[in-house]
């Protein structure tokens, strides 16, 4: 499991951990019953407080993404990968809707908007 922390981000570190673990579950990088690093190990690897990692793990557990077995560790529950993927798709749809609304306000023709989309996705392999 790879977590990258951006210390200059306005997003709290524990939220960054949560987002990245959820993304890895959705992308099947982390699968059901995969162990997560211990709180101490991840805090040491990321050079952050163990309390920050614990907060992230506790939130992931309260949302049902991981299961903590006392004395054994924290494991991916696996039951929420479809839910995460749906949320990611919804987030992209919301962004596209916002772009479409803005284009309409600025009276940008639909054909121009389609051309912009094609140009942008061409660079991203889409």
C-alpha positions as CSV (number, residue, x, y, z in Angstrom):
1,X,0.0,0.0,0.0
2,X,1.4,3.4,-1.0
3,X,0.2,6.6,0.7
4,X,1.7,10.0,-0.3
5,X,1.1,12.9,2.0
6,X,1.0,16.4,0.8
7,X,2.0,18.6,3.7
8,X,1.2,21.8,1.8
9,X,-2.3,20.7,1.0
10,X,-5.3,22.3,2.7
11,X,-6.7,18.8,3.1
12,X,-6.0,17.3,6.6
13,X,-3.5,14.5,6.6
14,X,-6.0,11.9,8.0
15,X,-8.4,12.8,5.2
16,X,-5.6,12.3,2.6
17,X,-5.0,8.9,4.1
18,X,-8.7,8.0,4.0
19,X,-9.1,9.2,0.4
20,X,-6.1,7.3,-0.8
21,X,-7.1,4.0,0.9
22,X,-10.6,4.4,-0.5
23,X,-9.2,5.0,-4.0
24,X,-7.0,1.9,-3.7
25,X,-9.9,-0.2,-2.6
26,X,-12.0,1.1,-5.6
27,X,-9.1,0.4,-8.0
28,X,-8.7,-3.2,-6.5
29,X,-5.1,-2.3,-5.4
30,X,-6.4,-3.3,-1.9
31,X,-8.8,-6.2,-1.8
32,X,-11.0,-7.8,0.8
33,X,-9.0,-9.2,3.7
34,X,-5.8,-7.4,2.7
35,X,-4.0,-6.2,5.8
36,X,-3.3,-2.5,6.3
37,X,0.0,-1.5,7.9
38,X,-0.2,-1.2,11.6
39,X,-0.9,2.3,13.0
40,X,2.7,2.6,14.3
41,X,4.2,1.3,11.1
42,X,2.3,3.7,8.8
43,X,2.9,6.6,11.1
44,X,6.6,5.8,11.1
45,X,6.7,5.4,7.3
46,X,4.8,8.7,6.7
47,X,6.6,10.5,9.5
48,X,3.4,11.6,11.1
49,X,1.6,11.1,14.4
50,X,0.2,7.7,15.2
51,X,-3.0,9.5,16.4
52,X,-3.5,10.8,12.9
53,X,-3.3,7.3,11.4
54,X,-5.6,6.0,14.1
55,X,-8.1,8.7,13.3
56,X,-8.1,7.8,9.6
57,X,-8.4,4.0,10.4
58,X,-11.2,4.7,12.9
59,X,-13.1,6.7,10.3
60,X,-12.6,4.1,7.6
61,X,-13.9,1.5,10.1
62,X,-16.9,3.5,11.0
63,X,-17.7,3.8,7.3
64,X,-17.3,0.0,6.9
65,X,-14.3,0.1,4.6
66,X,-12.0,-1.7,7.1
67,X,-12.3,-4.1,10.0
68,X,-10.0,-4.0,13.0
69,X,-9.4,-7.2,14.8
70,X,-8.0,-6.4,18.3
71,X,-4.5,-7.8,18.6
72,X,-4.3,-8.9,14.9
73,X,-4.6,-5.7,12.8
74,X,-6.7,-3.8,10.4
75,X,-8.1,-5.4,7.2
76,X,-10.0,-4.3,4.1
77,X,-13.6,-5.2,4.4
78,X,-14.1,-5.3,0.7
79,X,-17.8,-4.6,0.9
80,X,-17.6,-1.0,-0.2
81,X,-15.5,-1.0,-3.4
82,X,-18.6,-0.6,-5.6
83,X,-19.9,2.2,-3.4
84,X,-16.6,4.0,-3.7
85,X,-16.5,3.6,-7.5
86,X,-20.1,5.0,-7.7
87,X,-19.1,8.0,-5.6
88,X,-16.1,8.6,-7.8
89,X,-18.3,8.5,-10.9
90,X,-20.8,10.8,-9.3
91,X,-18.0,13.3,-8.5
92,X,-16.9,13.3,-12.1
93,X,-20.5,13.7,-13.3
94,X,-21.0,16.6,-10.9
95,X,-17.8,18.3,-12.3
96,X,-18.9,17.7,-15.9
97,X,-22.4,19.2,-15.1
98,X,-20.8,22.2,-13.5
99,X,-18.6,22.7,-16.7
100,X,-21.7,22.3,-18.9
101,X,-23.6,24.9,-16.8
102,X,-20.7,27.3,-17.0
103,X,-20.5,26.8,-20.8
104,X,-24.2,27.6,-21.1
105,X,-23.8,30.7,-19.0
106,X,-20.9,31.9,-21.3
107,X,-22.9,30.9,-24.4
108,X,-20.3,28.4,-25.6
109,X,-21.9,26.2,-28.2
110,X,-22.3,22.5,-27.5
111,X,-20.0,21.6,-30.5
112,X,-17.2,23.7,-29.0
113,X,-17.7,22.1,-25.6
114,X,-17.5,18.6,-27.2
115,X,-14.3,19.7,-29.0
116,X,-12.8,20.8,-25.7
117,X,-13.7,17.6,-24.1
118,X,-12.2,15.6,-26.9
119,X,-9.0,17.6,-26.8
120,X,-8.7,17.2,-23.0
121,X,-9.3,13.5,-23.0
122,X,-7.0,12.9,-25.9
123,X,-4.0,13.9,-23.7
124,X,-5.2,11.6,-20.9
125,X,-5.6,8.5,-23.0
126,X,-9.3,8.7,-22.9
